[in-house]
Amino acid sequence: MDLLSSIELPYWLMIAGAALIAMGSLGLVFRRSTQAAGDPDPVPTVSRPEGQQ
């Protein structure tokens, strides 16, 4: 417990910032995976009329 008491404020801020970045990244990954599972065609295709290229 003495180690935690000896950490100064700037280091606590860096640790908190790194934790927030890690949680945000995990949240993005989780949201994308659930969004991809629910949407079978994530990229809509545009159909062209016949005769046009």
BELFEN-V198981 format. One record per residue. N is the residue number from 1. RES is the residue in one letter. PHI is phi in degrees with one decimal (NA if undefined). OMEGA is omega in radians with two decimals (* if undefined). Layout:
n,res,phi,omega
N,RES,PHI,OMEGA
N,RES,PHI,OMEGA
//
This chain:
n,res,phi,omega
1,M,NA,-3.14
2,D,-66.1,3.12
3,L,-64.5,3.13
4,L,-66.7,3.14
5,S,-72.9,-3.07
6,S,-86.1,3.14
7,I,-74.6,-3.10
8,E,-86.3,-3.03
9,L,-55.9,-3.12
10,P,-58.4,3.13
11,Y,-71.7,3.06
12,W,-62.8,3.12
13,L,-66.8,3.10
14,M,-66.3,3.12
15,I,-64.5,3.13
16,A,-65.0,3.11
17,G,-63.1,3.11
18,A,-64.7,3.11
19,A,-65.9,3.11
20,L,-65.6,3.10
21,I,-64.5,3.13
22,A,-63.7,3.13
23,M,-66.8,3.11
24,G,-65.4,3.11
25,S,-65.1,3.10
26,L,-63.6,3.10
27,G,-63.6,3.10
28,L,-64.6,3.13
29,V,-63.0,-3.13
30,F,-64.3,-3.13
31,R,-66.0,3.13
32,R,-66.7,-3.13
33,S,-69.9,3.11
34,T,-73.4,3.12
35,Q,-69.4,3.14
36,A,-68.7,3.14
37,A,-70.7,-3.11
38,G,-85.5,-3.10
39,D,-114.1,-3.08
40,P,-68.5,-3.13
41,D,-126.7,-3.06
42,P,-68.8,3.13
43,V,-110.2,3.14
44,P,-69.2,3.11
45,T,-101.5,3.14
46,V,-101.9,3.12
47,S,-84.9,3.13
48,R,-98.9,3.03
49,P,-64.6,-3.12
50,E,-64.8,3.14
51,G,95.5,3.11
52,Q,-107.3,3.14
53,Q,-122.0,*
//
